[in-house]
Amino acid sequence: MTKQNKHPGGRPSTYSPAYCNEVIEAGAMGYSLTAFAGMIGVHRDTLYEWAKNHEEFSDALKRHKAKRV
């Protein structure tokens, strides 16, 4: 493998932009972030990692918190 073709390492992210709407809806239904993470099969810490790397998901987490009853 040449230097240019070197694999970046790490596991590919399972993030999907669709999770933005889903996390907001989960908050509106009263689900915690931990419950939402379980629903989509990731650890809660993964949600925070996605929020660091995807501004739209960070905004969605804030909306989740605001809508949670």
All heavy atoms as a GROMACS GRO file, in nm:
protein
  544
    1MET      N    1   0.083  -0.117   0.000
    1MET     CA    2   0.000   0.000   0.000
    1MET      C    3   0.088   0.124   0.000
    1MET      O    4   0.178   0.135   0.081
    1MET     CB    5  -0.086   0.000   0.126
    1MET     CG    6  -0.228   0.013   0.099
    1MET     SD    7  -0.326   0.008   0.251
    1MET     CE    8  -0.471  -0.047   0.174
    2THR      N    9   0.060   0.215  -0.088
    2THR     CA   10   0.137   0.339  -0.091
    2THR      C   11   0.090   0.430   0.021
    2THR      O   12  -0.017   0.410   0.080
    2THR     CB   13   0.122   0.412  -0.226
    2THR    OG1   14  -0.013   0.454  -0.238
    2THR    CG2   15   0.161   0.323  -0.341
    3LYS      N   16   0.168   0.531   0.047
    3LYS     CA   17   0.135   0.624   0.155
    3LYS      C   18   0.001   0.693   0.130
    3LYS      O   19  -0.077   0.716   0.220
    3LYS     CB   20   0.247   0.727   0.170
    3LYS     CG   21   0.241   0.804   0.297
    3LYS     CD   22   0.365   0.887   0.316
    3LYS     CE   23   0.367   0.943   0.455
    3LYS     NZ   24   0.489   1.016   0.482
    4GLN      N   25  -0.027   0.723   0.003
    4GLN     CA   26  -0.153   0.790  -0.031
    4GLN      C   27  -0.273   0.699  -0.012
    4GLN      O   28  -0.382   0.745   0.020
    4GLN     CB   29  -0.150   0.838  -0.175
    4GLN     CG   30  -0.055   0.954  -0.198
    4GLN     CD   31  -0.049   0.992  -0.344
    4GLN    OE1   32  -0.088   0.914  -0.431
    4GLN    NE2   33   0.003   1.110  -0.372
    5ASN      N   34  -0.258   0.570  -0.031
    5ASN     CA   35  -0.368   0.476  -0.021
    5ASN      C   36  -0.380   0.413   0.117
    5ASN      O   37  -0.459   0.321   0.135
    5ASN     CB   38  -0.353   0.366  -0.126
    5ASN     CG   39  -0.365   0.418  -0.266
    5ASN    OD1   40  -0.428   0.519  -0.289
    5ASN    ND2   41  -0.302   0.351  -0.360
    6LYS      N   42  -0.302   0.458   0.209
    6LYS     CA   43  -0.302   0.399   0.343
    6LYS      C   44  -0.440   0.411   0.408
    6LYS      O   45  -0.505   0.515   0.401
    6LYS     CB   46  -0.197   0.467   0.431
    6LYS     CG   47  -0.180   0.402   0.564
    6LYS     CD   48  -0.068   0.464   0.643
    6LYS     CE   49  -0.055   0.394   0.776
    6LYS     NZ   50   0.045   0.455   0.860
    7HIS      N   51  -0.483   0.302   0.467
    7HIS     CA   52  -0.612   0.300   0.536
    7HIS      C   53  -0.605   0.394   0.656
    7HIS      O   54  -0.510   0.391   0.733
    7HIS     CB   55  -0.641   0.156   0.582
    7HIS     CG   56  -0.778   0.139   0.635
    7HIS    ND1   57  -0.810   0.167   0.765
    7HIS    CD2   58  -0.893   0.099   0.577
    7HIS    CE1   59  -0.938   0.144   0.784
    7HIS    NE2   60  -0.990   0.102   0.670
    8PRO      N   61  -0.708   0.480   0.676
    8PRO     CA   62  -0.704   0.576   0.786
    8PRO      C   63  -0.714   0.511   0.924
    8PRO      O   64  -0.687   0.574   1.024
    8PRO     CB   65  -0.824   0.666   0.759
    8PRO     CG   66  -0.918   0.582   0.679
    8PRO     CD   67  -0.829   0.489   0.598
    9GLY      N   68  -0.752   0.387   0.930
    9GLY     CA   69  -0.763   0.317   1.059
    9GLY      C   70  -0.896   0.344   1.126
    9GLY      O   71  -0.969   0.434   1.092
   10GLY      N   72  -0.925   0.263   1.225
   10GLY     CA   73  -1.049   0.279   1.300
   10GLY      C   74  -1.168   0.220   1.227
   10GLY      O   75  -1.165   0.192   1.108
   11ARG      N   76  -1.273   0.206   1.302
   11ARG     CA   77  -1.396   0.150   1.249
   11ARG      C   78  -1.478   0.261   1.183
   11ARG      O   79  -1.484   0.371   1.235
   11ARG     CB   80  -1.475   0.092   1.367
   11ARG     CG   81  -1.594   0.010   1.328
   11ARG     CD   82  -1.660  -0.047   1.449
   11ARG     NE   83  -1.569  -0.145   1.511
   11ARG     CZ   84  -1.601  -0.223   1.611
   11ARG    NH1   85  -1.721  -0.213   1.665
   11ARG    NH2   86  -1.516  -0.308   1.660
   12PRO      N   87  -1.543   0.233   1.071
   12PRO     CA   88  -1.626   0.336   1.008
   12PRO      C   89  -1.743   0.375   1.100
   12PRO      O   90  -1.796   0.292   1.174
   12PRO     CB   91  -1.680   0.269   0.883
   12PRO     CG   92  -1.605   0.143   0.866
   12PRO     CD   93  -1.540   0.110   0.996
   13SER      N   94  -1.780   0.499   1.096
   13SER     CA   95  -1.889   0.549   1.180
   13SER      C   96  -2.022   0.492   1.133
   13SER      O   97  -2.046   0.473   1.015
   13SER     CB   98  -1.894   0.702   1.173
   13SER     OG   99  -2.003   0.751   1.247
   14THR      N  100  -2.110   0.468   1.228
   14THR     CA  101  -2.245   0.423   1.195
   14THR      C  102  -2.343   0.541   1.196
   14THR      O  103  -2.463   0.521   1.186
   14THR     CB  104  -2.294   0.317   1.296
   14THR    OG1  105  -2.288   0.372   1.428
   14THR    CG2  106  -2.210   0.191   1.288
   15TYR      N  107  -2.290   0.663   1.206
   15TYR     CA  108  -2.373   0.783   1.208
   15TYR      C  109  -2.454   0.795   1.080
   15TYR      O  110  -2.406   0.769   0.970
   15TYR     CB  111  -2.286   0.908   1.225
   15TYR     CG  112  -2.365   1.036   1.212
   15TYR    CD1  113  -2.447   1.079   1.315
   15TYR    CD2  114  -2.360   1.110   1.096
   15TYR    CE1  115  -2.522   1.194   1.302
   15TYR    CE2  116  -2.433   1.226   1.082
   15TYR     CZ  117  -2.514   1.268   1.186
   15TYR     OH  118  -2.588   1.382   1.173
   16SER      N  119  -2.578   0.838   1.096
   16SER     CA  120  -2.665   0.867   0.983
   16SER      C  121  -2.736   1.000   1.012
   16SER      O  122  -2.785   1.020   1.124
   16SER     CB  123  -2.769   0.757   0.967
   16SER     OG  124  -2.870   0.798   0.876
   17PRO      N  125  -2.745   1.090   0.915
   17PRO     CA  126  -2.816   1.216   0.936
   17PRO      C  127  -2.962   1.195   0.980
   17PRO      O  128  -3.020   1.281   1.045
   17PRO     CB  129  -2.809   1.286   0.800
   17PRO     CG  130  -2.686   1.229   0.736
   17PRO     CD  131  -2.680   1.085   0.783
   18ALA      N  132  -3.019   1.081   0.948
   18ALA     CA  133  -3.157   1.051   0.988
   18ALA      C  134  -3.171   1.047   1.140
   18ALA      O  135  -3.281   1.069   1.194
   18ALA     CB  136  -3.202   0.918   0.929
   19TYR      N  137  -3.062   1.020   1.211
   19TYR     CA  138  -3.066   1.016   1.357
   19TYR      C  139  -3.102   1.152   1.417
   19TYR      O  140  -3.151   1.159   1.530
   19TYR     CB  141  -2.934   0.967   1.416
   19TYR     CG  142  -2.907   0.821   1.391
   19TYR    CD1  143  -2.777   0.776   1.370
   19TYR    CD2  144  -3.009   0.727   1.389
   19TYR    CE1  145  -2.750   0.642   1.349
   19TYR    CE2  146  -2.983   0.592   1.367
   19TYR     CZ  147  -2.854   0.550   1.347
   19TYR     OH  148  -2.828   0.417   1.325
   20CYS      N  149  -3.078   1.260   1.344
   20CYS     CA  150  -3.113   1.392   1.396
   20CYS      C  151  -3.262   1.401   1.428
   20CYS      O  152  -3.301   1.437   1.539
   20CYS     CB  153  -3.073   1.502   1.297
   20CYS     SG  154  -2.895   1.518   1.274
   21ASN      N  155  -3.346   1.367   1.330
   21ASN     CA  156  -3.490   1.371   1.352
   21ASN      C  157  -3.534   1.267   1.453
   21ASN      O  158  -3.623   1.293   1.536
   21ASN     CB  159  -3.566   1.351   1.220
   21ASN     CG  160  -3.554   1.470   1.130
   21ASN    OD1  161  -3.538   1.584   1.174
   21ASN    ND2  162  -3.561   1.446   1.000
   22GLU      N  163  -3.472   1.152   1.449
   22GLU     CA  164  -3.511   1.044   1.539
   22GLU      C  165  -3.483   1.078   1.684
   22GLU      O  166  -3.564   1.048   1.772
   22GLU     CB  167  -3.439   0.914   1.500
   22GLU     CG  168  -3.487   0.859   1.368
   22GLU     CD  169  -3.410   0.736   1.323
   22GLU    OE1  170  -3.350   0.668   1.407
   22GLU    OE2  171  -3.411   0.709   1.201
   23VAL      N  172  -3.370   1.142   1.713
   23VAL     CA  173  -3.338   1.176   1.852
   23VAL      C  174  -3.432   1.285   1.902
   23VAL      O  175  -3.472   1.285   2.019
   23VAL     CB  176  -3.189   1.211   1.871
   23VAL    CG1  177  -3.155   1.349   1.816
   23VAL    CG2  178  -3.149   1.203   2.018
   24ILE      N  179  -3.470   1.377   1.816
   24ILE     CA  180  -3.565   1.482   1.856
   24ILE      C  181  -3.700   1.419   1.888
   24ILE      O  182  -3.763   1.452   1.990
   24ILE     CB  183  -3.577   1.589   1.745
   24ILE    CG1  184  -3.444   1.665   1.732
   24ILE    CG2  185  -3.692   1.685   1.776
   24ILE    CD1  186  -3.434   1.750   1.606
   25GLU      N  187  -3.746   1.328   1.802
   25GLU     CA  188  -3.874   1.260   1.826
   25GLU      C  189  -3.869   1.178   1.955
   25GLU      O  190  -3.967   1.174   2.030
   25GLU     CB  191  -3.907   1.169   1.708
   25GLU     CG  192  -3.944   1.244   1.582
   25GLU     CD  193  -3.962   1.154   1.461
   25GLU    OE1  194  -3.973   1.030   1.478
   25GLU    OE2  195  -3.963   1.207   1.350
   26ALA      N  196  -3.757   1.113   1.980
   26ALA     CA  197  -3.743   1.034   2.102
   26ALA      C  198  -3.754   1.124   2.226
   26ALA      O  199  -3.818   1.086   2.325
   26ALA     CB  200  -3.610   0.960   2.103
   27GLY      N  201  -3.696   1.242   2.219
   27GLY     CA  202  -3.707   1.336   2.330
   27GLY      C  203  -3.851   1.380   2.351
   27GLY      O  204  -3.898   1.390   2.465
   28ALA      N  205  -3.922   1.404   2.242
   28ALA     CA  206  -4.062   1.445   2.252
   28ALA      C  207  -4.148   1.335   2.314
   28ALA      O  208  -4.250   1.364   2.378
   28ALA     CB  209  -4.116   1.483   2.114
   29MET      N  210  -4.106   1.209   2.297
   29MET     CA  211  -4.180   1.097   2.356
   29MET      C  212  -4.134   1.067   2.499
   29MET      O  213  -4.186   0.976   2.561
   29MET     CB  214  -4.166   0.973   2.268
   29MET     CG  215  -4.237   0.986   2.135
   29MET     SD  216  -4.239   0.833   2.039
   29MET     CE  217  -4.069   0.823   1.986
   30GLY      N  218  -4.036   1.144   2.547
   30GLY     CA  219  -3.992   1.127   2.684
   30GLY      C  220  -3.874   1.035   2.704
   30GLY      O  221  -3.834   1.008   2.817
   31TYR      N  222  -3.815   0.985   2.596
   31TYR     CA  223  -3.701   0.894   2.608
   31TYR      C  224  -3.573   0.970   2.640
   31TYR      O  225  -3.549   1.077   2.585
   31TYR     CB  226  -3.680   0.815   2.478
   31TYR     CG  227  -3.788   0.712   2.452
   31TYR    CD1  228  -3.884   0.733   2.355
   31TYR    CD2  229  -3.792   0.595   2.526
   31TYR    CE1  230  -3.983   0.641   2.330
   31TYR    CE2  231  -3.891   0.501   2.502
   31TYR     CZ  232  -3.985   0.524   2.404
   31TYR     OH  233  -4.082   0.430   2.382
   32SER      N  234  -3.490   0.912   2.725
   32SER     CA  235  -3.360   0.969   2.757
   32SER      C  236  -3.263   0.940   2.642
   32SER      O  237  -3.291   0.858   2.555
   32SER     CB  238  -3.305   0.905   2.885
   32SER     OG  239  -3.275   0.769   2.862
   33LEU      N  240  -3.147   1.007   2.646
   33LEU     CA  241  -3.045   0.978   2.546
   33LEU      C  242  -2.994   0.835   2.558
   33LEU      O  243  -2.964   0.770   2.459
   33LEU     CB  244  -2.928   1.077   2.558
   33LEU     CG  245  -2.955   1.217   2.507
   33LEU    CD1  246  -2.832   1.306   2.529
   33LEU    CD2  247  -2.994   1.216   2.360
   34THR      N  248  -2.986   0.786   2.680
   34THR     CA  249  -2.943   0.648   2.702
   34THR      C  250  -3.041   0.552   2.636
   34THR      O  251  -3.000   0.456   2.570
   34THR     CB  252  -2.930   0.618   2.852
   34THR    OG1  253  -2.838   0.712   2.910
   34THR    CG2  254  -2.881   0.477   2.877
   35ALA      N  255  -3.170   0.578   2.652
   35ALA     CA  256  -3.272   0.492   2.590
   35ALA      C  257  -3.263   0.500   2.438
   35ALA      O  258  -3.270   0.398   2.369
   35ALA     CB  259  -3.411   0.533   2.637
   36PHE      N  260  -3.245   0.621   2.385
   36PHE     CA  261  -3.233   0.636   2.240
   36PHE      C  262  -3.110   0.561   2.188
   36PHE      O  263  -3.119   0.491   2.086
   36PHE     CB  264  -3.224   0.784   2.200
   36PHE     CG  265  -3.203   0.803   2.053
   36PHE    CD1  266  -3.304   0.777   1.963
   36PHE    CD2  267  -3.079   0.844   2.005
   36PHE    CE1  268  -3.283   0.791   1.826
   36PHE    CE2  269  -3.057   0.858   1.869
   36PHE     CZ  270  -3.160   0.833   1.779
   37ALA      N  271  -2.999   0.573   2.258
   37ALA     CA  272  -2.878   0.502   2.217
   37ALA      C  273  -2.904   0.351   2.212
   37ALA      O  274  -2.863   0.284   2.118
   37ALA     CB  275  -2.763   0.534   2.312
   38GLY      N  276  -2.974   0.300   2.311
   38GLY     CA  277  -3.008   0.158   2.312
   38GLY      C  278  -3.097   0.119   2.196
   38GLY      O  279  -3.082   0.012   2.139
   39MET      N  280  -3.190   0.207   2.160
   39MET     CA  281  -3.280   0.179   2.048
   39MET      C  282  -3.205   0.162   1.916
   39MET      O  283  -3.244   0.080   1.834
   39MET     CB  284  -3.380   0.294   2.030
   39MET     CG  285  -3.488   0.303   2.131
   39MET     SD  286  -3.595   0.437   2.075
   39MET     CE  287  -3.645   0.507   2.227
   40ILE      N  288  -3.099   0.243   1.899
   40ILE     CA  289  -3.027   0.236   1.772
   40ILE      C  290  -2.902   0.149   1.781
   40ILE      O  291  -2.827   0.136   1.685
   40ILE     CB  292  -2.994   0.376   1.717
   40ILE    CG1  293  -2.901   0.453   1.811
   40ILE    CG2  294  -3.121   0.454   1.689
   40ILE    CD1  295  -2.846   0.582   1.750
   41GLY      N  296  -2.878   0.090   1.899
   41GLY     CA  297  -2.771  -0.007   1.915
   41GLY      C  298  -2.631   0.049   1.932
   41GLY      O  299  -2.535  -0.012   1.887
   42VAL      N  300  -2.621   0.168   1.994
   42VAL     CA  301  -2.490   0.227   2.022
   42VAL      C  302  -2.484   0.264   2.170
   42VAL      O  303  -2.586   0.267   2.240
   42VAL     CB  304  -2.460   0.352   1.935
   42VAL    CG1  305  -2.462   0.317   1.787
   42VAL    CG2  306  -2.556   0.466   1.964
   43HIS      N  307  -2.364   0.295   2.218
   43HIS     CA  308  -2.347   0.341   2.355
   43HIS      C  309  -2.378   0.490   2.362
   43HIS      O  310  -2.359   0.563   2.262
   43HIS     CB  311  -2.202   0.315   2.398
   43HIS     CG  312  -2.180   0.334   2.545
   43HIS    ND1  313  -2.158   0.457   2.600
   43HIS    CD2  314  -2.177   0.245   2.646
   43HIS    CE1  315  -2.142   0.445   2.731
   43HIS    NE2  316  -2.155   0.315   2.761
   44ARG      N  317  -2.425   0.536   2.474
   44ARG     CA  318  -2.457   0.678   2.492
   44ARG      C  319  -2.338   0.767   2.457
   44ARG      O  320  -2.354   0.874   2.397
   44ARG     CB  321  -2.503   0.705   2.635
   44ARG     CG  322  -2.546   0.848   2.658
   44ARG     CD  323  -2.577   0.877   2.803
   44ARG     NE  324  -2.453   0.865   2.879
   44ARG     CZ  325  -2.442   0.815   3.000
   44ARG    NH1  326  -2.548   0.769   3.062
   44ARG    NH2  327  -2.328   0.809   3.061
   45ASP      N  328  -2.218   0.725   2.491
   45ASP     CA  329  -2.098   0.804   2.461
   45ASP      C  330  -2.081   0.826   2.311
   45ASP      O  331  -2.026   0.928   2.268
   45ASP     CB  332  -1.973   0.738   2.517
   45ASP     CG  333  -1.968   0.738   2.669
   45ASP    OD1  334  -2.047   0.814   2.732
   45ASP    OD2  335  -1.887   0.664   2.725
   46THR      N  336  -2.130   0.732   2.232
   46THR     CA  337  -2.122   0.746   2.086
   46THR      C  338  -2.203   0.867   2.040
   46THR      O  339  -2.162   0.939   1.949
   46THR     CB  340  -2.172   0.617   2.017
   46THR    OG1  341  -2.093   0.508   2.061
   46THR    CG2  342  -2.166   0.628   1.866
   47LEU      N  343  -2.317   0.891   2.105
   47LEU     CA  344  -2.398   1.008   2.068
   47LEU      C  345  -2.321   1.136   2.090
   47LEU      O  346  -2.325   1.227   2.006
   47LEU     CB  347  -2.528   1.011   2.151
   47LEU     CG  348  -2.620   0.889   2.139
   47LEU    CD1  349  -2.744   0.909   2.227
   47LEU    CD2  350  -2.659   0.863   1.996
   48TYR      N  351  -2.249   1.144   2.201
   48TYR     CA  352  -2.169   1.264   2.228
   48TYR      C  353  -2.053   1.278   2.130
   48TYR      O  354  -2.017   1.389   2.091
   48TYR     CB  355  -2.119   1.263   2.372
   48TYR     CG  356  -2.231   1.270   2.472
   48TYR    CD1  357  -2.251   1.167   2.564
   48TYR    CD2  358  -2.319   1.377   2.475
   48TYR    CE1  359  -2.355   1.172   2.656
   48TYR    CE2  360  -2.424   1.383   2.565
   48TYR     CZ  361  -2.441   1.281   2.656
   48TYR     OH  362  -2.544   1.285   2.746
   49GLU      N  363  -1.997   1.166   2.088
   49GLU     CA  364  -1.889   1.169   1.988
   49GLU      C  365  -1.942   1.219   1.855
   49GLU      O  366  -1.879   1.300   1.787
   49GLU     CB  367  -1.829   1.028   1.975
   49GLU     CG  368  -1.696   1.025   1.907
   49GLU     CD  369  -1.588   1.104   1.979
   49GLU    OE1  370  -1.582   1.105   2.104
   49GLU    OE2  371  -1.507   1.168   1.909
   50TRP      N  372  -2.061   1.170   1.817
   50TRP     CA  373  -2.123   1.219   1.693
   50TRP      C  374  -2.150   1.368   1.702
   50TRP      O  375  -2.134   1.441   1.604
   50TRP     CB  376  -2.252   1.145   1.666
   50TRP     CG  377  -2.237   1.003   1.624
   50TRP    CD1  378  -2.123   0.939   1.583
   50TRP    CD2  379  -2.340   0.905   1.620
   50TRP    NE1  380  -2.150   0.807   1.553
   50TRP    CE2  381  -2.282   0.783   1.575
   50TRP    CE3  382  -2.475   0.906   1.651
   50TRP    CZ2  383  -2.356   0.667   1.558
   50TRP    CZ3  384  -2.549   0.791   1.634
   50TRP    CH2  385  -2.490   0.672   1.588
   51ALA      N  386  -2.194   1.415   1.818
   51ALA     CA  387  -2.224   1.557   1.836
   51ALA      C  388  -2.097   1.642   1.817
   51ALA      O  389  -2.104   1.753   1.763
   51ALA     CB  390  -2.285   1.583   1.973
   52LYS      N  391  -1.982   1.589   1.858
   52LYS     CA  392  -1.856   1.661   1.838
   52LYS      C  393  -1.820   1.673   1.691
   52LYS      O  394  -1.763   1.773   1.648
   52LYS     CB  395  -1.741   1.588   1.908
   52LYS     CG  396  -1.736   1.604   2.056
   52LYS     CD  397  -1.607   1.539   2.105
   52LYS     CE  398  -1.624   1.482   2.244
   52LYS     NZ  399  -1.505   1.406   2.286
   53ASN      N  400  -1.854   1.571   1.614
   53ASN     CA  401  -1.813   1.563   1.474
   53ASN      C  402  -1.918   1.610   1.374
   53ASN      O  403  -1.886   1.629   1.257
   53ASN     CB  404  -1.772   1.420   1.440
   53ASN     CG  405  -1.650   1.377   1.517
   53ASN    OD1  406  -1.553   1.451   1.527
   53ASN    ND2  407  -1.655   1.259   1.575
   54HIS      N  408  -2.042   1.625   1.419
   54HIS     CA  409  -2.152   1.661   1.328
   54HIS      C  410  -2.236   1.770   1.394
   54HIS      O  411  -2.315   1.742   1.486
   54HIS     CB  412  -2.240   1.540   1.296
   54HIS     CG  413  -2.164   1.425   1.239
   54HIS    ND1  414  -2.131   1.417   1.105
   54HIS    CD2  415  -2.113   1.314   1.298
   54HIS    CE1  416  -2.064   1.306   1.084
   54HIS    NE2  417  -2.051   1.241   1.199
   55GLU      N  418  -2.221   1.892   1.347
   55GLU     CA  419  -2.290   2.006   1.407
   55GLU      C  420  -2.442   1.988   1.408
   55GLU      O  421  -2.509   2.022   1.506
   55GLU     CB  422  -2.253   2.134   1.333
   55GLU     CG  423  -2.307   2.259   1.400
   55GLU     CD  424  -2.261   2.386   1.331
   55GLU    OE1  425  -2.162   2.382   1.256
   55GLU    OE2  426  -2.325   2.488   1.354
   56GLU      N  427  -2.496   1.930   1.301
   56GLU     CA  428  -2.642   1.911   1.294
   56GLU      C  429  -2.690   1.815   1.402
   56GLU      O  430  -2.799   1.831   1.457
   56GLU     CB  431  -2.686   1.866   1.155
   56GLU     CG  432  -2.647   1.724   1.115
   56GLU     CD  433  -2.505   1.707   1.063
   56GLU    OE1  434  -2.425   1.801   1.065
   56GLU    OE2  435  -2.473   1.594   1.018
   57PHE      N  436  -2.608   1.715   1.436
   57PHE     CA  437  -2.647   1.622   1.542
   57PHE      C  438  -2.635   1.688   1.678
   57PHE      O  439  -2.717   1.664   1.767
   57PHE     CB  440  -2.564   1.494   1.536
   57PHE     CG  441  -2.620   1.385   1.623
   57PHE    CD1  442  -2.737   1.319   1.588
   57PHE    CD2  443  -2.558   1.350   1.742
   57PHE    CE1  444  -2.791   1.220   1.669
   57PHE    CE2  445  -2.611   1.251   1.823
   57PHE     CZ  446  -2.728   1.185   1.787
   58SER      N  447  -2.535   1.773   1.695
   58SER     CA  448  -2.522   1.849   1.820
   58SER      C  449  -2.647   1.933   1.844
   58SER      O  450  -2.701   1.936   1.955
   58SER     CB  451  -2.398   1.938   1.813
   58SER     OG  452  -2.387   2.016   1.928
   59ASP      N  453  -2.693   2.000   1.739
   59ASP     CA  454  -2.816   2.079   1.750
   59ASP      C  455  -2.936   1.990   1.782
   59ASP      O  456  -3.023   2.027   1.862
   59ASP     CB  457  -2.843   2.155   1.620
   59ASP     CG  458  -2.740   2.265   1.595
   59ASP    OD1  459  -2.672   2.308   1.691
   59ASP    OD2  460  -2.728   2.307   1.478
   60ALA      N  461  -2.941   1.872   1.722
   60ALA     CA  462  -3.052   1.780   1.746
   60ALA      C  463  -3.053   1.733   1.892
   60ALA      O  464  -3.161   1.720   1.952
   60ALA     CB  465  -3.043   1.660   1.653
   61LEU      N  466  -2.936   1.711   1.952
   61LEU     CA  467  -2.931   1.672   2.093
   61LEU      C  468  -2.986   1.784   2.182
   61LEU      O  469  -3.055   1.757   2.281
   61LEU     CB  470  -2.788   1.638   2.136
   61LEU     CG  471  -2.728   1.509   2.081
   61LEU    CD1  472  -2.593   1.482   2.148
   61LEU    CD2  473  -2.820   1.390   2.100
   62LYS      N  474  -2.957   1.907   2.147
   62LYS     CA  475  -3.011   2.021   2.224
   62LYS      C  476  -3.162   2.027   2.212
   62LYS      O  477  -3.232   2.054   2.310
   62LYS     CB  478  -2.947   2.151   2.176
   62LYS     CG  479  -2.800   2.160   2.209
   62LYS     CD  480  -2.735   2.280   2.143
   62LYS     CE  481  -2.585   2.272   2.162
   62LYS     NZ  482  -2.513   2.360   2.070
   63ARG      N  483  -3.213   2.002   2.092
   63ARG     CA  484  -3.358   2.000   2.072
   63ARG      C  485  -3.422   1.883   2.145
   63ARG      O  486  -3.534   1.895   2.197
   63ARG     CB  487  -3.390   1.998   1.923
   63ARG     CG  488  -3.350   2.132   1.857
   63ARG     CD  489  -3.378   2.135   1.711
   63ARG     NE  490  -3.522   2.130   1.688
   63ARG     CZ  491  -3.577   2.107   1.570
   63ARG    NH1  492  -3.502   2.089   1.464
   63ARG    NH2  493  -3.707   2.101   1.557
   64HIS      N  494  -3.353   1.770   2.149
   64HIS     CA  495  -3.402   1.653   2.225
   64HIS      C  496  -3.423   1.693   2.370
   64HIS      O  497  -3.527   1.665   2.429
   64HIS     CB  498  -3.300   1.539   2.216
   64HIS     CG  499  -3.324   1.427   2.313
   64HIS    ND1  500  -3.277   1.430   2.442
   64HIS    CD2  501  -3.391   1.311   2.300
   64HIS    CE1  502  -3.315   1.320   2.504
   64HIS    NE2  503  -3.383   1.246   2.419
   65LYS      N  504  -3.323   1.757   2.426
   65LYS     CA  505  -3.330   1.797   2.567
   65LYS      C  506  -3.445   1.895   2.591
   65LYS      O  507  -3.518   1.883   2.690
   65LYS     CB  508  -3.197   1.861   2.608
   65LYS     CG  509  -3.190   1.896   2.753
   65LYS     CD  510  -3.054   1.952   2.788
   65LYS     CE  511  -3.048   1.991   2.935
   65LYS     NZ  512  -2.918   2.046   2.972
   66ALA      N  513  -3.464   1.988   2.500
   66ALA     CA  514  -3.570   2.089   2.514
   66ALA      C  515  -3.710   2.026   2.502
   66ALA      O  516  -3.804   2.071   2.569
   66ALA     CB  517  -3.554   2.198   2.409
   67LYS      N  518  -3.724   1.924   2.419
   67LYS     CA  519  -3.856   1.862   2.398
   67LYS      C  520  -3.889   1.752   2.497
   67LYS      O  521  -4.004   1.712   2.508
   67LYS     CB  522  -3.863   1.805   2.256
   67LYS     CG  523  -3.872   1.911   2.149
   67LYS     CD  524  -3.899   1.847   2.016
   67LYS     CE  525  -3.925   1.951   1.913
   67LYS     NZ  526  -4.066   1.968   1.883
   68ARG      N  527  -3.788   1.704   2.568
   68ARG     CA  528  -3.813   1.592   2.658
   68ARG      C  529  -3.907   1.632   2.771
   68ARG      O  530  -3.888   1.732   2.837
   68ARG     CB  531  -3.681   1.540   2.716
   68ARG     CG  532  -3.703   1.413   2.791
   68ARG     CD  533  -3.574   1.336   2.807
   68ARG     NE  534  -3.604   1.219   2.888
   68ARG     CZ  535  -3.538   1.188   2.996
   68ARG    NH1  536  -3.434   1.256   3.035
   68ARG    NH2  537  -3.574   1.082   3.065
   69VAL      N  538  -4.011   1.554   2.791
   69VAL     CA  539  -4.111   1.583   2.894
   69VAL      C  540  -4.078   1.520   3.025
   69VAL      O  541  -4.006   1.429   3.040
   69VAL     CB  542  -4.251   1.535   2.851
   69VAL    CG1  543  -4.327   1.648   2.788
   69VAL    CG2  544  -4.247   1.416   2.761
   0.00000   0.00000   0.00000
